[in-house]
Amino acid sequence: MPPQKEYALPRQRSLLLPAVINPFVHDLKLTKADKIKCFLLGIILVPLRGIFLLLVLMVMWPISVMITFRQPLKGAVEPMTGWRRFMHKRVMTFLGWLYFFGMGFRVVVKGKQASSVQAPILAVAPHSSFFDAIVCIEAGLPSTVSRSESLEAPIFGRFLRCVQPVLVSRKDPDSRRNTILEIERRAKSGGHWPQVLIFPEGTCTNRSCLITFKQGAFVPGVPVQPVLIRYPNKLVSMNSSPILARLLLLTLCQLYTTVEVEFLPPQIPTEIEKKCPFKFAKSVRAVMAESLGLPVTDHTYEDCRLMIAAGELTLPMEAGLVEFTKISRKLELKWDSVKKELESFANIACSCKGGRITIEEFSSFLKLPISPALQELFALFDRNGDGTIDFREYVIGVTVLCRPANNEEVIQTAFKLFDIDEDNCITQEEFSSLLRSALGVRDLEVHSLFKEIDADGSGHITYDEFCSFALTHPEYAKLFTTYLELQRYQGLQGEEPDFEASLSHCCTASHNHQEDSTSDKKDD
């Protein structure tokens, strides 16, 4: 067997597929003994606990209404004082504890909670369930960060108002900035406001690792107290599980559920970390991960959204796990652009099982036969050399390899090269002739590709049609500019162009240039 050709790889490997496959899905499998045990206990425990919880809610409801009566949620909000503060801190905390006790929770607290002066912000992780609200009870009902839509929930929306949450609104374009400013205002109040409790992961995971912390808790640059939450029980509920009602019922069917809440010493930011919230967040996450004995990963809430979007596009949900924060920071990508690339990837992989693209599917999508040039292009996308392209490799390939080559100047030059007779339009004969030369393939069939670019079906391609297609189909950028690169290469060599002989060398050299020019941007 002839030795396989090795293609150029980037100088660092941090953009390769992450080791942690999916931190967002929890596949709970019950044994036959577990099912029998839950059934027998559930017959007795579920009705009794249901009645008890209903009675507790009947007491909590009028008290929460009384506490929040005529209390503003927006504008010049001030912390509760006097009898309202007493009812909130003492009575509601006790009733909250009673509610979780009725559900069968047994809480073990380790460490000591700092005061609001010592640590204005509590950072809780890992976040895996709505049951994590038990930390709020143990911390004395501090303020939280919550979606404004949550206040509309019956009964529990009123309970949430009692903690005077920092509200985030999806409808307000300035919501993120206003949220950060409000957190900072409360954190720097010198103890005037209660502590702000934040789940910095921003979404629920399966507790297998700590994902990237959002920076909201770390922007104020004040001391942050890490709070760890553990569930030692084998059968516990997670919001990342497929059927929440089933696992809620499962929790009620157990004799008890142990929860460990550990308050670690407050983390005081350095001067550098005060100026760089990202470094402060990373530092706090490292401390928490070490105490938990868990790995860290660069997955984020955006990965969870991409995972859901991948499922809606009939791709395997794991296809969306690209470590969004890492690649977006290194490649300067926005959420909308990555979401758009996911849709493009799905178009290619629509007939592909497993969410990976082979060269046959790549060729079929581009409406071009498998040729040496196409194999070179595919190899540049295939960063780990396994013969397939996953979504992560596709995003990186399109961004690093294709997007920079697809600027207006290059498109104009490429159009002029196709337009041999300089009549400001490209005929199918001109189109076929140049691609045949550039791709080094004889008898190349490009009729279907020509028709796709020729949007109005006029039989010739105008510049506007060519430009529109090039900008919306970045996968073609490298192929459209191959001719330009060959000309440059041959010009430097002082020879007449010999397309087929120099094609492989030129593509590899071009890729090396792309990697070198973007390497500094990608390095941590």
N, C-alpha and C positions, 0 to 999 in steps of 0.2 A: 504494500500500500504506500503510495507516495506521501511524503510528509505534508501535513496541512499547513497552509500559509498562515502566518501570524500577523494580525493587523495591529495597527497602532492603538495603544490604550492610554487613557489619561494618566497624568503623573500621580494622582491620588485616587483612592478607591472608595471615598466616602459617599459617592453617588450610586454605588452598587446596591443590589436588592437588600433590604434590611433583614437582619437575622430574625427579629420578632415578626411573625407572619401576620397575625390579626389580634390586636389587643381589645377589639370591640365586640367580639362574639363569645358567649359562654354557652357551651353545649353540655347541659346537665343530663346525665344518664342515670336513671334510677334502676337499682336492682329489684328483683322480685320481692326480696325481704324488705327493702325500703318502702315499696308500694304498700305492702301488707301492714307494715308498722304505721305508716302515715294514715292509712284508711281507718285502722282501729282507734288510733289516738284522735283522728279528726272527728269521728262520730261524737266524741265527748267534748273535745276542746273547742272546736270551731263554733258551735252554738253558744257555749258559755262565754267565750271570748268576744263573740259578736255582740252579745247583750251588754257585756261590761263596757266595751268600747263605745257603744251607742249612749250609754249612761254618762260616760266621761265627756263625750262630745256635747251632750245636752247641757252640761254644766259649763263647758268651755265657751260655747257659742255666746250666751248672753254676757259673759264677762269680757270677751274680746270686743263685742259691740260697745260695751260701756267704756272700755279703755280707748277705743279709736273714735269715739263720738266727737264729731267736729274737729278731727285731727287732719290737717292738710298732708298730702302725700308729695306734692310738688311745690316749687317756689321756695320761699324762705322757711324751710322746715327746721325746727329746733328739736333737740332731744327731749323726751318726756321727763317730767319732774313731778315731785310730790306724790300724791296717791296713785296717779297713773303709773309712775315708775315702780312703785311698790307692788301694785297689782301685776305689772308686767314681769318684774324680776322675780317675785316670790310666788304669787298665786299661779300665773300661767306656766312658770317653770315647773312647779309641782304637778300641775295637771298634765303637762306634757310628759313628764317622767311617768306619771300614772298611766297614761295612754300607751306608752311603749312597754311598760310593765305588763299591762293587760294583753299585749300582743305576744308576750312570752320572752321579752328581751331581758337579758341579765348583763349589766354594764360593769366592766372592770376598768377603772381609771388609774393611769400611771402618770407620774410626773406631776408638776404643779403649774397651773395656769397663771400666766403673767397678768399684771394689771394693764389697763388701757394706756397708762403712761409708759410702762415698760415696753409693751408691744401692742401698738394700736391695731395691728392686723393679724388675724389667725389664718394660716394657710393649711387647708385640710386635704389629705390625699392618702391612699388612692380613692377616687370617687367612683363608686360602682352601683349605687342604689339610692332610691328615695329614702331608704331607711337610714342613710347617712345623716339625715336630719337629727338623729339622736345626739350627734356631736353638739348641735346648737343647744339642746336641752342641758347637756353637761356643762357647756360653757356659759350658761346663764342667759340664753336668748340674746346674743349679740345681733347687730345689724347684719344683713346678708345682701348679696347682689342677686337680683331676680328680674325676670322678664315682667314687664308691665301687664302682659296678658294673664299672668298667674294670679293677679289680684281679682280677676273675674271668676275664678273657680269658686263654686259654692262651698260655703263653710270654711274650707281651708284658705281661701283667699282672704277672709277676714282675719284668720290667725296670722297670716303672713303680714298683714298691715300692722300688727302689734309690734313687730321688730323694726319698723320704720326702714324698710329695705332701700338700697340704692337701685333705682329702676332702670332697666334697659329696654328701649323700645325699638322694634324692628322697623317701624314706620318712620322714625325720625332719623334723617341722614346724619345728624350731628350727635346721635345718641352715644356712640362710643367715646367721643371726646368729652361729652358732658358727664358720662359715667366716671371716667378717669378723674375729672376735676372734682366731682363729688366725693369720691373715695379719698382723694388727696386732702380735701377740705376737712373731712371727718378725722382722717389719720393724723393731721397736724393741729388738731384742736386742743392738744395738751391735756387730754382726759375729759374734756367737756362732753364729747360723744362717747358712747359705748364702743367696744371693739367692733371691727368689721370682719366678719367671717367669710372667707372666699375659698371656693374649690378651684384652684388655679389650672387644673387640667381642662376645665370648661365643658367636659362631657364625661359620660360614664364609660368605664373600661371593665375588663374581666379580672383586674388585679394582678395580671401576670407581669406587669412592668409599670413604670411611671412614664407617661407620655409628656410631651413638651408643655411646660407651664406657660400660660398666658401671662402677659406682663402687667396686667392691671393692678395686682397686689403689690408690685415691686416698683412702680413708677414713683410713688411718693418718696421713696428713699428713706423710709423709717424702719425701725426694727420690726421684724416679722417672726411670729412664733409658729413653728411647724407643729402640726397636730396629725398624728398617725391614727388610722382606723383599721382594725383587723377584725375578721370574722372567722374564728377558729372552727366553727361548725362545718361539717362536710356538706350539708344541704342548706344553702343560703340563697337568698334572692339577689339577682343583679338586674339592673335596668338594661344591660346588654343582652339579656336572654330573650329568646324569641317570643315567649308568651308570659307576660307580666302577671296576669291574673292567676295563672297556674302556679307560679312561684310564690305569689303572695299567699295563696291557699296553702302551699307547702310549708311556708313559714308558720302559719297559724296551727298547722298539724303537728308541730314539734313540741316536745315538753318545754324546751327553752332554747333560745338562741343567744349565744354569748357574743358580746361586742367588746373589744378592747380599744379604749381611747387613750392614747399616750401623748402628753404634752412634752415636747422637746424644749431645750433651752432656746430663748429668743436668738435669732440670727441678726446681728448688727451689720449693716452694709458698710463696705469700705468706701473711700472717696471715689474710687473708680466705679464701683457698683452703684453708687448714688447717681452717677452720670450715665450709666449703662444698665437699665433695668433688665435687659436680656441676660447679662452676666450675673446679676443678683439672683434672678429666677433660676438660672442654671446651678448656681452655688447652693441655693436652698434645696433644690430638687436632689442634688447629689447627697446632701446630708440625710434627707428623708429616705432616699433609696438605700443608702448604706444601713440605716437603722432597720429598714424593712427587709433587707436582704434581697432586693429586687433589682433587675437591670433597668436601664433607662433607654428610651427610644425617642426618635424625633417625629413620631406620629403626633397629630394634633386633631382638634375638632374638625378641621377642614378635611382631614383624611376620612373621618367618619362620614361627612357629607358626601365626599367622593365615592365612598364605598356604597352608600345608599343610591347615589346616582348611577353607579355601575350596575347595580341590581335592576334599576328601572330600565336600563338599556340592554337587558338580558345578558350582561356579562357576569362572570363570577364576581361576587361582591369584593373578594380580596383584590381584584384587579385595581381598585381605586386606592389601595394603600401604597402611596408613593413617598411617604415622609414629606408631606407638603411643605412644612416650615423649612426644612433643609434645602430642598431644590428651589423653592421660591426665593429664599435668601441668596443662594449662590448664583441662580440664573436670572434673578430679578423678575420673577413671574408674579402675576396677580391671580386671584381665585377665579375670576371670570375666564381668563385665558386658559387655565388648566382644565376648567370644566368644558370649555369648547374643544380642547384637544381630546378629552375623554370621548366626546361625541364623534369626533373624527376617527378615533381609534376603534370605536364600536362599529363604525361603518365598514372598516376593513375586516374586523374580527367577527362580523355578524354570523358567518358560517363556521366559526372556529370554536371548538369546545375547549374550555380551559382558559380562555382569555389571553392566549398567546398567538402571535402571528408568525407563520412560516413564510419562507420566500415565495412559495407558490401563491399564497393568499396576498402577499405584498405585490407580486407581479400582476395578479388578476385585478386588484384594486387600481393599480396604475395603468391598466390596459396596455401593458408592454410585456413582451416575452422575456424570459429569463436570459440575460446576457451577462458578459463579464462586467460591464458597467453597473448593471442592476445588482449583481452579486457584491460588487465593491460597496455600493450604497447601502445594501442590506447589512453588510458586515460592519459598517460604521455605526449603524443603529444598534446592532447586537453587541452590547458592551461586555457581556460575560461570555460570549462565544459559544452559546449552547444551541445555536441554529434557529432560535426563535426570538421574537421581540415582545416583551411585556409592556404594559402601559407606561411604567416608569422609564424604560429605555426609550420608548417612543417620544415621550415629552422631552427628555434630555436631547435626543437626536434631532427633533424638529427645532428645538430652541438653539442648540449649539451649532448644529450643522447647516440647517436650512434657513432659519430666520435671518441671520446676518447676511446671507448671500442673496436674499430676496428684496434688496432695497430698490428704490426707483431707478437709480443710475444703472444698476446691473440689468434690470428688466428692460430698460430702454436700449441698452447695448445688445442684449440678447435678441430683442425684436428686430433690430437693424440687421443682425446677422441672418435671421430667418428670412427677412425681406430682401431677397437677392436682387430683384429688379428695382428696388427702391420706389415702389408705387404705394407705400404706406399700407399695404395689406399683405398677408401671407396666404399663398395658395397651398393646397394639399401637397402638390409636387415639391414646392419649396420646403415645406414642413418636413416631409418624409426624407428629402435629400439630406438636410442638415442633421436630423436625428440619426439617420443611417451612418453618417460620417462620425458624429460625436459618440454614438454608442458602439460603433464598431461591429454592427450586426447587419448582415446582408439580408435582403428581401424582408425588411422590417415592415410589419403590418401596423400602421398607426391610424387607420381610418376611424376607429371608434374614439380614440383620443382626440383626433382632429375635430370630430363632430361635437365632442363635449366642450371644447374650447370655443368653437364656432356657435355661440349662444343663439344667434338669430337665424342660423341655418342658411346663410347667404352663400356658402361655398368658399368663403375666404375669411381670414381672421384679422380683425382690426386691432389697433394698439390697445383700445379700451378693453376689448374682450381678452386680449392676451394678458394685460396687466391685472384685470379682475381675477382671471383664473390663477395667475401666479401668486397673487396675494392670498387667495382663499384655499390654495392647494400647495402648502409649503413643501410637501413631500417631493414635488417636481423641481424645486429650486436647484438642487444639486445637479439634476440631470440637465436642466436648461442652461446651467452655467458651465457644464463640463467642457463645452467647445471653447469657451473663453479661457478656461484654465489651460487647456491643451495649447491654445495659441500662445499664451504667455510663456508656458514652459518651453515650447519649441523655439520661441523668439529668443529666450535667454540662451538656448543651446546653439542658436545661429543655424538652425536646420529648417528644412521644409517639414511641415506637419506630417507626421505618420501616426494617425489616430490610434490604430489598433495596437501598435507596438508600445506607445507611451501612455496608454490609458490608465493601466494599473498603477504605474509610477506616479502619475499626476494626481490621481484620486487620493493615494496614500499621503503624498506630500501635502496636498491641500488639507487633509484631515489633521496632519501634524500641526499645520499652521493654525487651524481652528482651535485645537486643544491648547497650544501654547498661548494663543491670544486670550483665551478665556480661563486659563488655569488659575491665575491669581485671583480672579473673581470667584472661582469655585472653592478655593482653599479656605479653611476655617481661619 
